[in-house]
């Protein structure tokens, strides 16, 4: 996706969010941000292709095996967003963002419709799958046994 959609949706004169650029770091980081916006959700982000590939998870990421959670793909975010916490003013995404978990991941498999990876975070540990459904932008996030 790149960052075009991310940049178009924001007024960086008003928002403290990082503008950022596409940057390959090779660090394989992930972050989960609890986002108190119009509707509470968790933003799940994986560092891939020089950006943070991002999904909104309405019920939060599963911590136990076998639990399936809807994950709606949203626009890519800049790598600098991995450390972002704060208050987003009125407009797109308005509300409080705080880091819920973060760490690194090992990518085991990547296809257009499925990602398999191992998370190494404070709260989230173990093998996870992101599987695309038949609906646009809809994925399922689940922890493997």
N, CA, C and O atoms as CSV, one atom per row, in Angstrom:
chain,resi,resn,atom,element,x,y,z
A,1,UNK,N,N,0.816,-1.204,0.000
A,1,UNK,CA,C,0.000,0.000,0.000
A,1,UNK,C,C,0.862,1.271,0.000
A,1,UNK,O,O,0.528,2.225,-0.704
A,2,UNK,N,N,1.934,1.310,0.751
A,2,UNK,CA,C,2.688,2.546,0.897
A,2,UNK,C,C,2.019,3.443,1.915
A,2,UNK,O,O,1.142,2.996,2.655
A,3,UNK,N,N,2.421,4.709,1.962
A,3,UNK,CA,C,1.902,5.631,2.982
A,3,UNK,C,C,0.973,6.705,2.428
A,3,UNK,O,O,0.555,7.595,3.169
A,4,UNK,N,N,0.644,6.639,1.146
A,4,UNK,CA,C,-0.182,7.684,0.544
A,4,UNK,C,C,-1.526,7.835,1.255
A,4,UNK,O,O,-1.933,8.949,1.584
A,5,UNK,N,N,-2.213,6.720,1.492
A,5,UNK,CA,C,-3.526,6.776,2.135
A,5,UNK,C,C,-3.409,7.305,3.559
A,5,UNK,O,O,-4.240,8.103,3.995
A,6,UNK,N,N,-2.384,6.867,4.287
A,6,UNK,CA,C,-2.133,7.345,5.652
A,6,UNK,C,C,-1.965,8.873,5.662
A,6,UNK,O,O,-2.577,9.561,6.479
A,7,UNK,N,N,-1.145,9.390,4.766
A,7,UNK,CA,C,-0.857,10.828,4.714
A,7,UNK,C,C,-2.099,11.621,4.318
A,7,UNK,O,O,-2.363,12.682,4.883
A,8,UNK,N,N,-2.868,11.110,3.343
A,8,UNK,CA,C,-4.075,11.804,2.878
A,8,UNK,C,C,-5.115,11.983,3.982
A,8,UNK,O,O,-5.848,12.972,3.978
A,9,UNK,N,N,-5.191,11.047,4.921
A,9,UNK,CA,C,-6.228,11.061,5.961
A,9,UNK,C,C,-5.897,11.968,7.143
A,9,UNK,O,O,-6.742,12.151,8.019
A,10,UNK,N,N,-4.698,12.540,7.197
A,10,UNK,CA,C,-4.280,13.265,8.394
A,10,UNK,C,C,-3.880,14.699,8.119
A,10,UNK,O,O,-3.412,15.039,7.032
A,11,UNK,N,N,-4.075,15.536,9.133
A,11,UNK,CA,C,-3.588,16.911,9.127
A,11,UNK,C,C,-2.455,16.964,10.139
A,11,UNK,O,O,-2.701,17.046,11.343
A,12,UNK,N,N,-1.218,16.918,9.661
A,12,UNK,CA,C,-0.074,16.831,10.555
A,12,UNK,C,C,0.206,18.139,11.295
A,12,UNK,O,O,1.032,18.163,12.207
A,13,UNK,N,N,-0.470,19.225,10.917
A,13,UNK,CA,C,-0.398,20.461,11.692
A,13,UNK,C,C,-1.237,20.357,12.957
A,13,UNK,O,O,-1.012,21.093,13.918
A,14,UNK,N,N,-2.202,19.444,12.958
A,14,UNK,CA,C,-3.107,19.248,14.097
A,14,UNK,C,C,-2.787,18.000,14.902
A,14,UNK,O,O,-2.956,17.989,16.121
A,15,UNK,N,N,-2.328,16.954,14.237
A,15,UNK,CA,C,-2.138,15.663,14.885
A,15,UNK,C,C,-0.673,15.439,15.261
A,15,UNK,O,O,0.219,15.782,14.485
A,16,UNK,N,N,-0.413,14.868,16.441
A,16,UNK,CA,C,0.968,14.558,16.829
A,16,UNK,C,C,1.499,13.265,16.186
A,16,UNK,O,O,2.632,12.861,16.446
A,17,UNK,N,N,0.683,12.629,15.356
A,17,UNK,CA,C,1.103,11.383,14.716
A,17,UNK,C,C,2.307,11.640,13.803
A,17,UNK,O,O,2.400,12.700,13.184
A,18,UNK,N,N,3.227,10.675,13.718
A,18,UNK,CA,C,4.393,10.850,12.848
A,18,UNK,C,C,4.018,10.777,11.373
A,18,UNK,O,O,3.202,9.949,10.968
A,19,UNK,N,N,4.632,11.665,10.566
A,19,UNK,CA,C,4.386,11.617,9.127
A,19,UNK,C,C,5.159,10.460,8.513
A,19,UNK,O,O,4.607,9.686,7.732
A,20,UNK,N,N,6.415,10.342,8.858
A,20,UNK,CA,C,7.218,9.183,8.494
A,20,UNK,C,C,7.450,8.993,7.017
A,20,UNK,O,O,6.986,9.768,6.180
A,21,UNK,N,N,8.189,7.931,6.719
A,21,UNK,CA,C,8.517,7.545,5.354
A,21,UNK,C,C,8.659,6.027,5.334
A,21,UNK,O,O,8.730,5.385,6.382
A,22,UNK,N,N,8.700,5.473,4.151
A,22,UNK,CA,C,8.921,4.032,4.015
A,22,UNK,C,C,10.397,3.769,4.323
A,22,UNK,O,O,11.282,4.307,3.659
A,23,UNK,N,N,10.655,2.932,5.342
A,23,UNK,CA,C,12.025,2.669,5.788
A,23,UNK,C,C,12.181,1.189,6.131
A,23,UNK,O,O,11.469,0.668,6.989
A,24,UNK,N,N,13.097,0.529,5.472
A,24,UNK,CA,C,13.396,-0.883,5.781
A,24,UNK,C,C,14.381,-0.911,6.945
A,24,UNK,O,O,15.505,-0.427,6.813
A,25,UNK,N,N,13.973,-1.473,8.084
A,25,UNK,CA,C,14.871,-1.542,9.238
A,25,UNK,C,C,15.364,-2.955,9.509
A,25,UNK,O,O,16.415,-3.136,10.123
A,26,UNK,N,N,14.616,-3.962,9.057
A,26,UNK,CA,C,14.988,-5.342,9.314
A,26,UNK,C,C,14.811,-5.766,10.760
A,26,UNK,O,O,15.342,-6.800,11.165
A,27,UNK,N,N,14.072,-4.985,11.554
A,27,UNK,CA,C,13.919,-5.271,12.979
A,27,UNK,C,C,12.747,-6.196,13.307
A,27,UNK,O,O,12.682,-6.746,14.406
A,28,UNK,N,N,11.831,-6.368,12.370
A,28,UNK,CA,C,10.673,-7.261,12.576
A,28,UNK,C,C,9.941,-6.969,13.884
A,28,UNK,O,O,9.733,-7.867,14.700
A,29,UNK,N,N,9.560,-5.733,14.073
A,29,UNK,CA,C,8.823,-5.354,15.277
A,29,UNK,C,C,7.326,-5.453,15.051
A,29,UNK,O,O,6.843,-5.414,13.919
A,30,UNK,N,N,6.605,-5.583,16.155
A,30,UNK,CA,C,5.158,-5.473,16.120
A,30,UNK,C,C,4.742,-4.584,17.282
A,30,UNK,O,O,5.475,-4.411,18.256
A,31,UNK,N,N,3.544,-4.026,17.150
A,31,UNK,CA,C,2.960,-3.252,18.239
A,31,UNK,C,C,1.455,-3.449,18.194
A,31,UNK,O,O,0.856,-3.578,17.126
A,32,UNK,N,N,0.857,-3.470,19.381
A,32,UNK,CA,C,-0.594,-3.457,19.512
A,32,UNK,C,C,-0.927,-2.218,20.317
A,32,UNK,O,O,-0.461,-2.052,21.444
A,33,UNK,N,N,-1.735,-1.350,19.733
A,33,UNK,CA,C,-2.115,-0.103,20.396
A,33,UNK,C,C,-3.601,-0.132,20.721
A,33,UNK,O,O,-4.436,-0.368,19.847
A,34,UNK,N,N,-3.921,0.108,21.982
A,34,UNK,CA,C,-5.313,0.236,22.403
A,34,UNK,C,C,-5.759,1.623,21.981
A,34,UNK,O,O,-5.154,2.622,22.371
A,35,UNK,N,N,-6.813,1.685,21.188
A,35,UNK,CA,C,-7.228,2.949,20.574
A,35,UNK,C,C,-8.660,3.287,21.002
A,35,UNK,O,O,-9.628,2.680,20.544
A,36,UNK,N,N,-8.760,4.261,21.881
A,36,UNK,CA,C,-10.065,4.733,22.349
A,36,UNK,C,C,-10.546,5.814,21.387
A,36,UNK,O,O,-10.431,7.009,21.658
A,37,UNK,N,N,-11.076,5.375,20.281
A,37,UNK,CA,C,-11.620,6.278,19.269
A,37,UNK,C,C,-13.142,6.240,19.389
A,37,UNK,O,O,-13.673,5.949,20.460
A,38,UNK,N,N,-13.833,6.529,18.310
A,38,UNK,CA,C,-15.299,6.463,18.318
A,38,UNK,C,C,-15.758,5.117,18.868
A,38,UNK,O,O,-16.709,5.044,19.646
A,39,UNK,N,N,-15.075,4.056,18.457
A,39,UNK,CA,C,-15.303,2.710,18.996
A,39,UNK,C,C,-13.953,2.172,19.483
A,39,UNK,O,O,-12.961,2.228,18.756
A,40,UNK,N,N,-13.920,1.657,20.700
A,40,UNK,CA,C,-12.701,1.064,21.230
A,40,UNK,C,C,-12.292,-0.108,20.346
A,40,UNK,O,O,-13.110,-0.957,19.994
A,41,UNK,N,N,-11.016,-0.135,19.996
A,41,UNK,CA,C,-10.450,-1.250,19.240
A,41,UNK,C,C,-8.949,-1.293,19.505
A,41,UNK,O,O,-8.390,-0.395,20.135
A,42,UNK,N,N,-8.311,-2.343,19.016
A,42,UNK,CA,C,-6.879,-2.501,19.150
A,42,UNK,C,C,-6.283,-2.483,17.758
A,42,UNK,O,O,-6.758,-3.186,16.866
A,43,UNK,N,N,-5.239,-1.680,17.565
A,43,UNK,CA,C,-4.544,-1.618,16.286
A,43,UNK,C,C,-3.364,-2.569,16.334
A,43,UNK,O,O,-2.443,-2.383,17.129
A,44,UNK,N,N,-3.388,-3.588,15.484
A,44,UNK,CA,C,-2.348,-4.612,15.412
A,44,UNK,C,C,-1.467,-4.270,14.229
A,44,UNK,O,O,-1.954,-4.147,13.105
A,45,UNK,N,N,-0.151,-4.112,14.474
A,45,UNK,CA,C,0.752,-3.662,13.409
A,45,UNK,C,C,2.000,-4.539,13.334
A,45,UNK,O,O,2.635,-4.826,14.349
A,46,UNK,N,N,2.339,-4.956,12.125
A,46,UNK,CA,C,3.542,-5.743,11.852
A,46,UNK,C,C,4.458,-4.951,10.933
A,46,UNK,O,O,4.004,-4.391,9.935
A,47,UNK,N,N,5.735,-4.901,11.260
A,47,UNK,CA,C,6.721,-4.197,10.438
A,47,UNK,C,C,7.089,-5.069,9.242
A,47,UNK,O,O,7.805,-6.061,9.376
A,48,UNK,N,N,6.585,-4.682,8.072
A,48,UNK,CA,C,6.836,-5.406,6.819
A,48,UNK,C,C,6.945,-4.401,5.668
A,48,UNK,O,O,6.209,-3.414,5.639
A,49,UNK,N,N,7.829,-4.637,4.749
A,49,UNK,CA,C,7.956,-3.820,3.529
A,49,UNK,C,C,8.232,-2.351,3.824
A,49,UNK,O,O,7.827,-1.487,3.047
A,50,UNK,N,N,8.912,-2.048,4.931
A,50,UNK,CA,C,9.269,-0.661,5.241
A,50,UNK,C,C,8.165,0.162,5.859
A,50,UNK,O,O,8.308,1.373,6.024
A,51,UNK,N,N,7.045,-0.492,6.210
A,51,UNK,CA,C,5.905,0.187,6.847
A,51,UNK,C,C,5.360,-0.723,7.939
A,51,UNK,O,O,5.823,-1.851,8.106
A,52,UNK,N,N,4.383,-0.231,8.672
A,52,UNK,CA,C,3.649,-1.069,9.607
A,52,UNK,C,C,2.351,-1.483,8.935
A,52,UNK,O,O,1.432,-0.674,8.801
A,53,UNK,N,N,2.270,-2.751,8.509
A,53,UNK,CA,C,1.016,-3.279,7.988
A,53,UNK,C,C,0.056,-3.311,9.172
A,53,UNK,O,O,0.432,-3.756,10.257
A,54,UNK,N,N,-1.178,-2.845,8.979
A,54,UNK,CA,C,-2.052,-2.560,10.119
A,54,UNK,C,C,-3.452,-3.119,9.964
A,54,UNK,O,O,-4.035,-3.127,8.880
A,55,UNK,N,N,-3.972,-3.590,11.099
A,55,UNK,CA,C,-5.331,-4.121,11.186
A,55,UNK,C,C,-5.986,-3.584,12.447
A,55,UNK,O,O,-5.340,-3.494,13.491
A,56,UNK,N,N,-7.262,-3.227,12.363
A,56,UNK,CA,C,-8.060,-2.850,13.538
A,56,UNK,C,C,-8.754,-4.116,14.026
A,56,UNK,O,O,-9.445,-4.796,13.268
A,57,UNK,N,N,-8.555,-4.422,15.320
A,57,UNK,CA,C,-9.120,-5.638,15.908
A,57,UNK,C,C,-10.127,-5.196,16.971
A,57,UNK,O,O,-9.730,-4.836,18.079
A,58,UNK,N,N,-11.439,-5.217,16.647
A,58,UNK,CA,C,-12.454,-4.671,17.554
A,58,UNK,C,C,-12.465,-5.288,18.953
A,58,UNK,O,O,-12.694,-4.576,19.930
A,59,UNK,N,N,-12.224,-6.589,19.070
A,59,UNK,CA,C,-12.298,-7.241,20.382
A,59,UNK,C,C,-10.919,-7.513,20.980
A,59,UNK,O,O,-10.812,-8.190,22.003
A,60,UNK,N,N,-9.880,-7.002,20.363
A,60,UNK,CA,C,-8.523,-7.204,20.856
A,60,UNK,C,C,-7.931,-8.503,20.353
A,60,UNK,O,O,-8.664,-9.433,20.016
A,61,UNK,N,N,-6.612,-8.575,20.298
A,61,UNK,CA,C,-5.968,-9.788,19.804
A,61,UNK,C,C,-6.153,-10.953,20.776
A,61,UNK,O,O,-6.169,-10.751,21.990
A,62,UNK,N,N,-6.291,-12.158,20.252
A,62,UNK,CA,C,-6.480,-13.319,21.125
A,62,UNK,C,C,-5.195,-13.645,21.889
A,62,UNK,O,O,-4.098,-13.620,21.332
A,63,UNK,N,N,-5.361,-13.952,23.177
A,63,UNK,CA,C,-4.216,-14.348,23.997
A,63,UNK,C,C,-4.186,-15.849,24.231
A,63,UNK,O,O,-3.182,-16.387,24.699
A,64,UNK,N,N,-5.284,-16.532,23.908
A,64,UNK,CA,C,-5.402,-17.981,24.091
A,64,UNK,C,C,-5.581,-18.643,22.730
A,64,UNK,O,O,-6.193,-18.060,21.835
A,65,UNK,N,N,-5.051,-19.862,22.564
A,65,UNK,CA,C,-5.217,-20.589,21.300
A,65,UNK,C,C,-6.686,-20.864,20.978
A,65,UNK,O,O,-7.513,-21.061,21.868
A,66,UNK,N,N,-6.983,-20.869,19.675
A,66,UNK,CA,C,-8.315,-21.238,19.214
A,66,UNK,C,C,-9.314,-20.101,19.135
A,66,UNK,O,O,-10.383,-20.270,18.547
A,67,UNK,N,N,-8.999,-18.941,19.711
A,67,UNK,CA,C,-9.922,-17.807,19.656
A,67,UNK,C,C,-9.674,-17.053,18.348
A,67,UNK,O,O,-8.539,-16.709,18.017
A,68,UNK,N,N,-10.750,-16.808,17.623
A,68,UNK,CA,C,-10.669,-16.100,16.337
A,68,UNK,C,C,-11.187,-14.681,16.516
A,68,UNK,O,O,-12.237,-14.466,17.122
A,69,UNK,N,N,-10.456,-13.728,15.994
A,69,UNK,CA,C,-10.868,-12.329,16.086
A,69,UNK,C,C,-10.845,-11.682,14.706
A,69,UNK,O,O,-9.902,-11.847,13.932
A,70,UNK,N,N,-11.911,-10.944,14.427
A,70,UNK,CA,C,-11.948,-10.153,13.206
A,70,UNK,C,C,-10.827,-9.120,13.254
A,70,UNK,O,O,-10.611,-8.470,14.276
A,71,UNK,N,N,-10.119,-8.979,12.139
A,71,UNK,CA,C,-9.061,-7.974,11.995
A,71,UNK,C,C,-9.295,-7.273,10.658
A,71,UNK,O,O,-9.144,-7.881,9.598
A,72,UNK,N,N,-9.660,-6.008,10.710
A,72,UNK,CA,C,-9.974,-5.250,9.497
A,72,UNK,C,C,-8.721,-4.497,9.055
A,72,UNK,O,O,-8.209,-3.644,9.780
A,73,UNK,N,N,-8.235,-4.822,7.858
A,73,UNK,CA,C,-7.018,-4.172,7.377
A,73,UNK,C,C,-7.291,-2.693,7.135
A,73,UNK,O,O,-8.282,-2.318,6.509
A,74,UNK,N,N,-6.390,-1.867,7.645
A,74,UNK,CA,C,-6.455,-0.426,7.448
A,74,UNK,C,C,-5.191,0.008,6.719
A,74,UNK,O,O,-4.351,-0.825,6.380
A,75,UNK,N,N,-5.056,1.285,6.481
A,75,UNK,CA,C,-3.911,1.785,5.735
A,75,UNK,C,C,-2.596,1.499,6.459
A,75,UNK,O,O,-2.548,1.453,7.688
A,76,UNK,N,N,-1.531,1.306,5.678
A,76,UNK,CA,C,-0.201,1.150,6.239
A,76,UNK,C,C,0.163,2.397,7.038
A,76,UNK,O,O,-0.258,3.504,6.701
A,77,UNK,N,N,0.940,2.212,8.087
A,77,UNK,CA,C,1.407,3.314,8.930
A,77,UNK,C,C,2.931,3.370,8.859
A,77,UNK,O,O,3.577,2.358,8.588
A,78,UNK,N,N,3.507,4.547,9.101
A,78,UNK,CA,C,4.969,4.649,9.063
A,78,UNK,C,C,5.605,3.892,10.231
A,78,UNK,O,O,4.991,3.722,11.284
A,79,UNK,N,N,6.825,3.449,10.029
A,79,UNK,CA,C,7.573,2.700,11.050
A,79,UNK,C,C,7.603,3.463,12.374
A,79,UNK,O,O,7.534,2.844,13.435
A,80,UNK,N,N,7.703,4.781,12.335
A,80,UNK,CA,C,7.772,5.599,13.556
A,80,UNK,C,C,6.545,5.419,14.450
A,80,UNK,O,O,6.591,5.741,15.637
A,81,UNK,N,N,5.474,4.916,13.896
A,81,UNK,CA,C,4.240,4.718,14.660
A,81,UNK,C,C,4.391,3.583,15.679
A,81,UNK,O,O,3.538,3.430,16.552
A,82,UNK,N,N,5.454,2.792,15.584
A,82,UNK,CA,C,5.674,1.670,16.491
A,82,UNK,C,C,5.799,2.142,17.946
A,82,UNK,O,O,5.528,1.371,18.866
A,83,UNK,N,N,6.201,3.385,18.162
A,83,UNK,CA,C,6.365,3.947,19.505
A,83,UNK,C,C,5.294,4.973,19.856
A,83,UNK,O,O,5.340,5.566,20.934
A,84,UNK,N,N,4.329,5.193,18.963
A,84,UNK,CA,C,3.368,6.280,19.164
A,84,UNK,C,C,2.361,5.969,20.267
A,84,UNK,O,O,1.772,4.889,20.325
A,85,UNK,N,N,2.190,6.954,21.132
A,85,UNK,CA,C,1.123,6.987,22.137
A,85,UNK,C,C,0.697,8.442,22.234
A,85,UNK,O,O,1.510,9.344,22.034
A,86,UNK,N,N,-0.548,8.670,22.533
A,86,UNK,CA,C,-0.971,10.050,22.701
A,86,UNK,C,C,-2.413,10.260,22.307
A,86,UNK,O,O,-3.177,9.320,22.089
A,87,UNK,N,N,-2.754,11.525,22.224
A,87,UNK,CA,C,-4.116,11.951,21.926
A,87,UNK,C,C,-4.176,12.438,20.487
A,87,UNK,O,O,-3.463,13.365,20.103
A,88,UNK,N,N,-5.039,11.800,19.691
A,88,UNK,CA,C,-5.270,12.259,18.326
A,88,UNK,C,C,-6.461,13.203,18.387
A,88,UNK,O,O,-7.541,12.805,18.822
A,89,UNK,N,N,-6.279,14.464,17.952
A,89,UNK,CA,C,-7.375,15.428,18.033
A,89,UNK,C,C,-8.509,15.087,17.076
A,89,UNK,O,O,-8.453,14.075,16.377
A,90,UNK,N,N,-9.518,15.914,17.045
A,90,UNK,CA,C,-10.690,15.658,16.202
A,90,UNK,C,C,-10.279,15.352,14.767
A,90,UNK,O,O,-9.231,15.792,14.294
A,91,UNK,N,N,-11.117,14.597,14.097
A,91,UNK,CA,C,-10.833,14.179,12.739
A,91,UNK,C,C,-10.608,12.685,12.698
A,91,UNK,O,O,-11.045,11.962,13.593
A,92,UNK,N,N,-9.933,12.222,11.671
A,92,UNK,CA,C,-9.729,10.786,11.470
A,92,UNK,C,C,-8.976,10.160,12.648
A,92,UNK,O,O,-7.885,10.610,12.998
A,93,UNK,N,N,-9.552,9.138,13.250
A,93,UNK,CA,C,-8.893,8.404,14.330
A,93,UNK,C,C,-8.844,9.103,15.664
A,93,UNK,O,O,-8.084,8.694,16.541
A,94,UNK,N,N,-9.635,10.151,15.846
A,94,UNK,CA,C,-9.582,10.935,17.078
A,94,UNK,C,C,-9.755,10.053,18.306
A,94,UNK,O,O,-10.598,9.156,18.326
A,95,UNK,N,N,-8.951,10.318,19.327
A,95,UNK,CA,C,-9.034,9.572,20.573
A,95,UNK,C,C,-7.657,9.281,21.131
A,95,UNK,O,O,-6.647,9.741,20.598
A,96,UNK,N,N,-7.625,8.523,22.199
A,96,UNK,CA,C,-6.383,8.205,22.892
A,96,UNK,C,C,-5.806,6.895,22.392
A,96,UNK,O,O,-6.521,5.906,22.230
A,97,UNK,N,N,-4.513,6.898,22.153
A,97,UNK,CA,C,-3.786,5.719,21.710
A,97,UNK,C,C,-2.721,5.394,22.756
A,97,UNK,O,O,-1.925,6.255,23.130
A,98,UNK,N,N,-2.713,4.142,23.226
A,98,UNK,CA,C,-1.651,3.729,24.140
A,98,UNK,C,C,-1.147,2.345,23.743
A,98,UNK,O,O,-1.906,1.516,23.241
A,99,UNK,N,N,0.125,2.111,23.971
A,99,UNK,CA,C,0.710,0.822,23.616
A,99,UNK,C,C,0.219,-0.222,24.605
A,99,UNK,O,O,0.379,-0.067,25.816
A,100,UNK,N,N,-0.374,-1.276,24.085
A,100,UNK,CA,C,-0.910,-2.395,24.861
A,100,UNK,C,C,0.103,-3.531,24.929
A,100,UNK,O,O,0.214,-4.215,25.947
A,101,UNK,N,N,0.843,-3.727,23.834
A,101,UNK,CA,C,1.908,-4.723,23.791
A,101,UNK,C,C,2.830,-4.392,22.626
A,101,UNK,O,O,2.428,-3.733,21.667
A,102,UNK,N,N,4.065,-4.856,22.723
A,102,UNK,CA,C,5.019,-4.681,21.633
A,102,UNK,C,C,6.133,-5.702,21.782
A,102,UNK,O,O,6.301,-6.316,22.836
A,103,UNK,N,N,6.881,-5.869,20.719
A,103,UNK,CA,C,7.984,-6.818,20.723
A,103,UNK,C,C,8.451,-7.062,19.306
A,103,UNK,O,O,8.390,-6.179,18.451
A,104,UNK,N,N,8.922,-8.282,19.071
A,104,UNK,CA,C,9.388,-8.659,17.750
A,104,UNK,C,C,8.593,-9.877,17.276
A,104,UNK,O,O,7.870,-10.508,18.047
A,105,UNK,N,N,8.744,-10.183,16.008
A,105,UNK,CA,C,8.082,-11.369,15.461
A,105,UNK,C,C,8.994,-12.047,14.459
A,105,UNK,O,O,9.879,-11.426,13.871
A,106,UNK,N,N,8.757,-13.328,14.282
A,106,UNK,CA,C,9.435,-14.105,13.266
A,106,UNK,C,C,8.400,-14.506,12.228
A,106,UNK,O,O,7.422,-15.181,12.549
A,107,UNK,N,N,8.608,-14.100,11.010
A,107,UNK,CA,C,7.685,-14.429,9.927
A,107,UNK,C,C,7.999,-15.837,9.421
A,107,UNK,O,O,9.099,-16.100,8.936
A,108,UNK,N,N,7.028,-16.733,9.538
A,108,UNK,CA,C,7.209,-18.125,9.111
A,108,UNK,C,C,6.743,-18.350,7.686
A,108,UNK,O,O,7.336,-19.135,6.946
A,109,UNK,N,N,5.662,-17.649,7.297
A,109,UNK,CA,C,5.089,-17.842,5.967
A,109,UNK,C,C,4.303,-16.597,5.590
A,109,UNK,O,O,3.635,-15.985,6.423
A,110,UNK,N,N,4.398,-16.239,4.324
A,110,UNK,CA,C,3.660,-15.060,3.850
A,110,UNK,C,C,3.115,-15.328,2.457
A,110,UNK,O,O,3.856,-15.620,1.518
A,111,UNK,N,N,1.803,-15.221,2.355
A,111,UNK,CA,C,1.125,-15.322,1.067
A,111,UNK,C,C,0.129,-14.164,1.003
A,111,UNK,O,O,-0.071,-13.459,1.992
A,112,UNK,N,N,-0.484,-13.970,-0.141
A,112,UNK,CA,C,-1.426,-12.868,-0.314
A,112,UNK,C,C,-2.605,-12.961,0.650
A,112,UNK,O,O,-3.154,-11.941,1.065
A,113,UNK,N,N,-2.989,-14.180,1.002
A,113,UNK,CA,C,-4.180,-14.362,1.838
A,113,UNK,C,C,-3.891,-14.936,3.224
A,113,UNK,O,O,-4.820,-15.225,3.978
A,114,UNK,N,N,-2.597,-15.106,3.570
A,114,UNK,CA,C,-2.299,-15.693,4.880
A,114,UNK,C,C,-0.893,-15.347,5.335
A,114,UNK,O,O,0.067,-15.452,4.570
A,115,UNK,N,N,-0.785,-14.936,6.585
A,115,UNK,CA,C,0.503,-14.708,7.236
A,115,UNK,C,C,0.588,-15.628,8.441
A,115,UNK,O,O,-0.383,-15.761,9.187
A,116,UNK,N,N,1.732,-16.263,8.641
A,116,UNK,CA,C,1.967,-17.079,9.825
A,116,UNK,C,C,3.235,-16.543,10.470
A,116,UNK,O,O,4.257,-16.382,9.804
A,117,UNK,N,N,3.168,-16.267,11.772
A,117,UNK,CA,C,4.297,-15.637,12.446
A,117,UNK,C,C,4.297,-16.001,13.920
A,117,UNK,O,O,3.279,-16.427,14.466
A,118,UNK,N,N,5.443,-15.831,14.558
A,118,UNK,CA,C,5.591,-16.058,15.987
A,118,UNK,C,C,5.825,-14.707,16.640
A,118,UNK,O,O,6.767,-13.995,16.293
A,119,UNK,N,N,4.955,-14.356,17.596
A,119,UNK,CA,C,5.091,-13.103,18.329
A,119,UNK,C,C,5.919,-13.327,19.592
A,119,UNK,O,O,5.784,-14.339,20.279
A,120,UNK,N,N,6.775,-12.355,19.871
A,120,UNK,CA,C,7.607,-12.365,21.072
A,120,UNK,C,C,7.421,-11.020,21.760
A,120,UNK,O,O,8.264,-10.129,21.659
A,121,UNK,N,N,6.295,-10.893,22.462
A,121,UNK,CA,C,5.969,-9.643,23.133
A,121,UNK,C,C,5.851,-9.842,24.628
A,121,UNK,O,O,6.116,-10.927,25.145
A,122,UNK,N,N,5.451,-8.780,25.322
A,122,UNK,CA,C,5.216,-8.858,26.763
A,122,UNK,C,C,3.973,-9.697,27.066
A,122,UNK,O,O,3.985,-10.535,27.968
A,123,UNK,N,N,2.905,-9.463,26.304
A,123,UNK,CA,C,1.627,-10.159,26.516
A,123,UNK,C,C,1.377,-11.247,25.490
A,123,UNK,O,O,0.899,-12.331,25.822
A,124,UNK,N,N,1.697,-10.955,24.269
A,124,UNK,CA,C,1.427,-11.893,23.183
A,124,UNK,C,C,2.689,-12.682,22.867
A,124,UNK,O,O,3.719,-12.121,22.491
A,125,UNK,N,N,2.584,-13.990,23.028
A,125,UNK,CA,C,3.683,-14.906,22.778
A,125,UNK,C,C,3.150,-16.081,21.979
A,125,UNK,O,O,2.043,-16.553,22.238
A,126,UNK,N,N,3.906,-16.549,21.030
A,126,UNK,CA,C,3.529,-17.756,20.325
A,126,UNK,C,C,3.188,-17.539,18.864
A,126,UNK,O,O,3.359,-16.456,18.306
A,127,UNK,N,N,2.701,-18.613,18.273
A,127,UNK,CA,C,2.405,-18.653,16.839
A,127,UNK,C,C,1.002,-18.109,16.570
A,127,UNK,O,O,0.035,-18.480,17.236
A,128,UNK,N,N,0.916,-17.223,15.579
A,128,UNK,CA,C,-0.341,-16.599,15.181
A,128,UNK,C,C,-0.516,-16.725,13.677
A,128,UNK,O,O,0.449,-16.887,12.929
A,129,UNK,N,N,-1.770,-16.647,13.255
A,129,UNK,CA,C,-2.136,-16.637,11.846
A,129,UNK,C,C,-3.025,-15.433,11.572
A,129,UNK,O,O,-3.899,-15.101,12.372
A,130,UNK,N,N,-2.800,-14.796,10.463
A,130,UNK,CA,C,-3.722,-13.803,9.912
A,130,UNK,C,C,-4.201,-14.380,8.591
A,130,UNK,O,O,-3.397,-14.617,7.690
A,131,UNK,N,N,-5.503,-14.607,8.466
A,131,UNK,CA,C,-6.061,-15.258,7.287
A,131,UNK,C,C,-7.127,-14.355,6.681
A,131,UNK,O,O,-8.065,-13.936,7.360
A,132,UNK,N,N,-6.970,-14.063,5.401
A,132,UNK,CA,C,-7.927,-13.199,4.704
A,132,UNK,C,C,-9.229,-13.952,4.478
A,132,UNK,O,O,-9.224,-15.119,4.087
A,133,UNK,N,N,-10.347,-13.272,4.730
A,133,UNK,CA,C,-11.654,-13.860,4.457
A,133,UNK,C,C,-12.058,-13.500,3.032
A,133,UNK,O,O,-11.269,-12.912,2.294
A,134,UNK,N,N,-13.262,-13.843,2.648
A,134,UNK,CA,C,-13.753,-13.491,1.325
A,134,UNK,C,C,-14.224,-12.046,1.210
A,134,UNK,O,O,-14.542,-11.584,0.114
A,135,UNK,N,N,-14.270,-11.335,2.324
A,135,UNK,CA,C,-14.728,-9.942,2.333
A,135,UNK,C,C,-13.539,-8.994,2.191
A,135,UNK,O,O,-12.476,-9.261,2.751
A,136,UNK,N,N,-13.697,-7.895,1.456
A,136,UNK,CA,C,-12.594,-6.945,1.307
A,136,UNK,C,C,-12.108,-6.441,2.665
A,136,UNK,O,O,-12.912,-6.075,3.524
A,137,UNK,N,N,-10.799,-6.424,2.851
A,137,UNK,CA,C,-10.123,-5.907,4.033
A,137,UNK,C,C,-10.376,-6.714,5.311
A,137,UNK,O,O,-9.843,-6.362,6.363
A,138,UNK,N,N,-11.163,-7.771,5.250
A,138,UNK,CA,C,-11.465,-8.569,6.445
A,138,UNK,C,C,-10.502,-9.753,6.552
A,138,UNK,O,O,-10.309,-10.511,5.602
A,139,UNK,N,N,-9.918,-9.882,7.710
A,139,UNK,CA,C,-9.004,-10.964,8.030
A,139,UNK,C,C,-9.461,-11.563,9.363
A,139,UNK,O,O,-10.255,-10.963,10.088
A,140,UNK,N,N,-8.949,-12.747,9.669
A,140,UNK,CA,C,-9.132,-13.374,10.970
A,140,UNK,C,C,-7.761,-13.503,11.609
A,140,UNK,O,O,-6.829,-14.017,10.991
A,141,UNK,N,N,-7.635,-13.034,12.854
A,141,UNK,CA,C,-6.411,-13.167,13.623
A,141,UNK,C,C,-6.651,-14.263,14.661
A,141,UNK,O,O,-7.604,-14.188,15.436
A,142,UNK,N,N,-5.787,-15.278,14.675
A,142,UNK,CA,C,-5.954,-16.336,15.667
A,142,UNK,C,C,-4.602,-16.825,16.149
A,142,UNK,O,O,-3.607,-16.801,15.425
A,143,UNK,N,N,-4.601,-17.267,17.391
A,143,UNK,CA,C,-3.410,-17.858,17.987
A,143,UNK,C,C,-3.485,-19.363,17.787
A,143,UNK,O,O,-4.511,-19.985,18.062
A,144,UNK,N,N,-2.386,-19.945,17.302
A,144,UNK,CA,C,-2.333,-21.393,17.084
A,144,UNK,C,C,-2.078,-22.122,18.387
A,144,UNK,O,O,-1.575,-21.547,19.353
A,145,UNK,N,N,-2.440,-23.415,18.398
A,145,UNK,CA,C,-2.183,-24.257,19.561
A,145,UNK,C,C,-0.730,-24.672,19.578
A,145,UNK,O,O,-0.304,-25.390,20.483
